[in-house]
Amino acid sequence: MPTRTTYRHRIDFHRLRMSHGFTRPDVSQALNIDHAAVWRWDTGKQQPSTQVLPDLAKLFGVSIEELYERPATEAQATTP
């Protein structure tokens, strides 16, 4: 069974994409990125490279820092 890669700072790409009403093909086309890369981001198998972060932030209308923000419930659950 494949393991999911753990990142210290992780973008919840699926949540972000869905909250902005984008489909995977929308993102792939808007960023001119291979659909397989978008699928890997969406499933959490890979994180977007730092080179694409400015384009992702612009697409979603957020800052790069906001790409990494977690929902309040998740942030509270991990706080000691």
N, C-alpha and C positions, 0 to 999 in steps of 0.2 A: 504494500500500500504506500503510495507516494506521500511524503511529508510536506507540510506547508512551510515555506521559508518564513522565519520570524525576523522582522525588521524592528530596530529600535524606534525609529520614527517611520510610521507607515501611513500611506494615503489609503483611505477606504474609498477606492475608486468607484466601486459599484454603487455605494450609497450616494456619492457625489454625483455620479452620472445620472442615476435615477431621480435624484432630487431636482435636477435641472431639466429633466424630460428628454434627455438624449438617448438614442439607441447606440449600440456599438458601431454600426455602420456610419451613423452621424459623426461620431468622434473620429473614426478612421478617415473619413472623407475630409472633414474640417482640418485635420492636422496632417493630411497626406501621409498617414502611417499605415503600415500593414495591419490588416484586420486581426491577424494572429497575435500581434503585440497587444492590441486593445483587449482581446479575449484574455490574455495572460494577466493584464492589469485587473480586469473585471473579476477574475476568479481568484485573485490574490497569489497566483503562482509567480508573479514577477511585479516589481514596482517600476513606474516610469523612470527613465533616466533623467539625470539632472538637466540634460540638454533640452528636454521637452517640457520641463516644468513651466517656463515662462509662457509657452503656447497653451498649455493646459489651464493655467491661471487665467489667461486672457479669454479663452473659450468659455470658461465657467463664470467669468466676471468676479474673480476673487484674487486675493494676493497669494503669493507662493506659500506664505505662512498658513493661510487659511486652508490650503489644500491638506495640511496635516492636522487640522483641528478635529477633535473627536466629539461626538454628540455628548451633551452634558451627562446623560445617564451612564455612558461608558466611562467617562472621566471620573465620575463619582465612585463607580464600582472599583476602580483601580487605585483609589486614594486610600492610604492606610488610616 
